Amino acid sequence: MVEAGQLALSDLFGDVVRARDVVVRVRRVHLTSRADLGNARHELVLALEAYTSGLERLGRPVPYALRDELRLQRSLDDAP
């Protein structure tokens, strides 16, 4: 039996995976504007923040790699 919190957590992780894919696709396009890449990175930051919040809310540890990725993406995020 899957708990509601775990289901929501899997949805949040799905958002992270999709946001990562968008960043990769945008970076591969040679004619991508800086704004497009900035928007994709910002969406990834939001998805990572939501997922880490979900983990913390359920009392689960946030993996070091995820914390590092969030820190890196925040530093690259141009959004105010």
C-alpha positions as CSV (number, residue, x, y, z in Angstrom):
1,M,0.0,0.0,0.0
2,V,1.4,3.4,-1.0
3,E,0.8,6.3,1.4
4,A,-0.5,9.6,0.0
5,G,2.8,11.4,1.0
6,Q,4.8,8.9,-0.9
7,L,2.6,9.3,-4.0
8,A,3.0,13.1,-3.8
9,L,6.7,12.6,-3.4
10,S,6.9,10.5,-6.5
11,D,5.0,13.2,-8.4
12,L,7.5,15.8,-7.2
13,F,10.4,13.6,-8.2
14,G,8.7,13.3,-11.7
15,D,8.7,17.1,-11.9
16,V,12.4,17.1,-11.1
17,V,13.2,14.6,-13.8
18,R,11.1,16.5,-16.4
19,A,12.7,19.8,-15.4
20,R,16.2,18.3,-15.8
21,D,15.2,17.0,-19.2
22,V,14.0,20.4,-20.3
23,V,17.4,22.0,-19.3
24,V,19.3,19.3,-21.2
25,R,17.1,19.8,-24.3
26,V,17.4,23.6,-24.2
27,R,21.2,23.5,-23.8
28,R,21.5,21.2,-26.8
29,V,19.7,23.7,-29.1
30,H,22.3,26.0,-30.6
31,L,19.9,28.9,-31.2
32,T,18.5,28.9,-27.7
33,S,18.2,32.3,-26.1
34,R,19.7,33.0,-22.7
35,A,16.3,33.7,-21.4
36,D,15.0,30.2,-22.4
37,L,17.9,28.5,-20.6
38,G,17.3,30.8,-17.6
39,N,13.7,29.9,-17.5
40,A,14.4,26.2,-17.7
41,R,17.0,26.4,-14.9
42,H,14.5,28.4,-12.8
43,E,11.9,25.7,-13.2
44,L,14.5,23.1,-12.2
45,V,15.3,25.1,-9.1
46,L,11.5,25.2,-8.2
47,A,11.1,21.5,-8.8
48,L,14.2,20.6,-6.7
49,E,13.0,22.9,-3.9
50,A,9.6,21.3,-3.9
51,Y,11.0,17.8,-3.9
52,T,13.5,18.5,-1.0
53,S,10.6,20.1,0.9
54,G,8.6,17.0,0.4
55,L,11.4,14.8,1.6
56,E,11.8,17.0,4.7
57,R,8.1,17.1,5.4
58,L,8.0,13.3,5.5
59,G,11.1,13.1,7.7
60,R,13.2,11.6,4.9
61,P,16.9,12.6,4.5
62,V,17.8,14.8,1.5
63,P,20.6,13.0,-0.4
64,Y,23.9,15.0,-0.6
65,A,23.9,14.9,-4.4
66,L,20.4,16.5,-4.4
67,R,21.5,19.2,-2.0
68,D,24.6,19.9,-4.1
69,E,22.5,20.0,-7.3
70,L,20.1,22.4,-5.7
71,R,22.9,24.7,-4.5
72,L,24.5,24.6,-8.0
73,Q,21.2,25.4,-9.8
74,R,20.4,28.2,-7.4
75,S,23.8,29.8,-8.1
76,L,23.0,29.6,-11.9
77,D,19.5,30.9,-11.5
78,D,19.1,34.4,-13.0
79,A,15.6,34.9,-11.7
80,P,15.1,37.5,-9.0
